[in-house]
Amino acid sequence: MWLIGKKNYKELDDKQLILLFRSKNDQKAVAALFERYSHLVFGVCMKYLKNEDDSKDATLTIFEKLQADLKRFDIEQFSFWIHRVAKNHCLMQLRSRKTMISIDDDEGPGADYWIHNGAEHTKNESLEKEEHLLLLEEAITQLNVEQKICIELFYLKKYCYQDVAEIAGFSLNEVKSHIQNGKRNLKIYMTKRNHELSKL
């Protein structure tokens, strides 16, 4: 591949580095992206988290997840995308004390789960919440690729419709369709599994 001949990664633009990593799993390409954008990510984290240590940890976490994301999404403008990722990561951190994962449909609430970190629960309540979350995770794995990506980005990572479209490479209507169909399939699967488990 023509990129392999270039030893100076600083001469490669973002798209070339991403292509090099995706095609050859070149770790130096990711390291070059880290060197190029870690200050930007850290700055975003400081803006929201207001703590240097937390921001350093968040920056490392974001780049640790970067390798999987680079292979999963077609990223047109990396600087814009990584800024969005950093912002949403921080917002999730700020919401972590009280996070709600809500999967509903036009007929009304489908499956709603609340996680209260640090809240006091009885043992039975905690077990029930854990069982619900495990079942939800199981249900998500049963979705097709398009629905799974959109559901995870929209509900679990808290991206808006437009951001999901930009990250996943779908049109806005496709995103809404994948989410709507995904929610319906989640409800069907979880209802069926709850019925099966109740017979055990």
N, C-alpha and C positions, 0 to 999 in steps of 0.2 A: 504493500500500500504506500502511496506517495507520501503520506504523513510521517511514516516511520523514519524517513531519512532526515527529518528535522529534529535535531537534538535540543534546540533552544525552544522550550515550550512557551516562553514569553512571546515568541514571534507568532504563535498561533492565536487566532481569534477564538471566541467562546464556542462557536459552532464546530470549529475544527477540533477543539479539545474534547467536546462532547462526543463527536463522531469517533475520535480515536479511542476514547474509553469504551464506547458501546461496541465497537468492532474488535478491539484487541484487549479489552479489560485493563487498559493501561492506567495504573494507579498514579503515575506521575502527572497524568492529565488532570485527575481530580485534585491532586496537590497544587497544581497550577491555578485551578479555579479557586481553591481555598486561599491561596496567597493573594489572588486578585480581588476576592470579594469578602474575605473574612472581616475586614474593617467595616464594610458596609453593613453586614449582618449584625456585627457587634453594636454598631451605632443604632440600628433599628431596635435591637433588644434593650439597649440602655434607655431609649425613648419610652418604652412601654413598661419595662420591669423596674427601672429606677435603682438597680443594684448591680455593681460591677461583677461580683462573683456569679450571681444568677445569670447575668448576660453572657459571661464567658462560658458557663455550662450550657446555656441555650445555643450559643454559636457552635459549640462542638457537637451537640446533639443534632442540630440541623444538618451539619456537614456529614455526620455519621450516616444519616438517612439518605444523603444525597445520591449515593451510588445506586441504590435501589430505584430511586425516583428517575434518575437519568436514563435507566434502561426501560422504565415503564411509560414515561411520557415523552411526546415529541415537543421539545421546547424551542420556540422560535427566538425569543429574546431572553437570554439567561438573566441579565441584570434585573429586568422587570420581574421575572418569575421568582428569583431568589429573594427579592424584596418582599413579594407577596407571601412567600413561604415563611419568612422570618416574622412578618407581622402577624400572620395567623397562628404561628406557633406561640408567640407571646400572648396573644389574646386567649388562647386555650389554657396557657399557664395561669393567667389571671382568673379564668373561670373555673379552675380545677377544684376549688373548694365546694363548688356546687355545679355539677354538670348534669344536663338533662339530654338524654338521647331519645328523640321522639320520632316514631314511625307511625304515621296516620294515613288516612285516605279520605275520599269525599264523603264516605258514609259515617265519618266520625273517627274518634280515636281507635287506633289499632293496637299497637304495643308501645307503651310508654314506660321508660325506666329512668329512675333518678339515682344518681350516685352522690352521696353526701360524704365527702372525705372529712373525717374527724367527728362526724355526727354520732350520737349514741343510738344504737339499735339493739333490739333483742337478738339473741342467737338465731332464732327462727327467721326473723326478718332479714338478717344478713345472709343466711343460707338461701332464702328465697330470691333475694336480689341477685346473688351470685349465679343461681341456677338460670334465672331469666337472662342474664348477660351472656352466659355460656351458650344458651339456646339461640340468642340473637346472633352471636358470632358464628355459630354453626349454620344458621339460616343464610347469612351473608355469603358464605363460601359456596352456597348452592346457586347463586345468581349467575347469569352469564357475565362475560367480561365487562361489557359496556355498562350494565346495570350496577355491577359491583364497584367499578371505578367511581361512577357518579354518586352512588349512595355513600361510599366511604369519604369522598371529598366533601360532599354537601353536609352530611349529618355528623360524621366522626371528626373531620378536620375543620368543619365550620366555614367552608368557602361559600360564597354566594353563587348564584346561577352563572353569572358572567365569568367569574373566576374559574369555575369548573369547566366551562366551555373553552376558555383559553388554555388551561392546563391540559385537559384531556384531548383537545383538538376536535371537539364536537360543535355543532351549531347550537344556538340557545334552545331551539325547539327540540333538538335531539336530546339535550341534557334533561329538559323537563319531561320528555317522554320516557327516557331511561329511568329517571327517578320515580315517576308515577308507576311504571310497570314494575320496577324493583320493589316499591313499597307494597304493591298488591301481592307480588310473589312471596315477599317476606311474611306477610300476614297469613297467606295460605299455608306456607310451610310450617310456621310456628303453631298455627291452630291444629294442623295435622299431627305435629310432633307432641304437642301437649296432650292431645287425645290418646296417642299411642302410649305416652308415659303414664297417663292416668290408669291404664289397664295393667301396668306392671305391679 
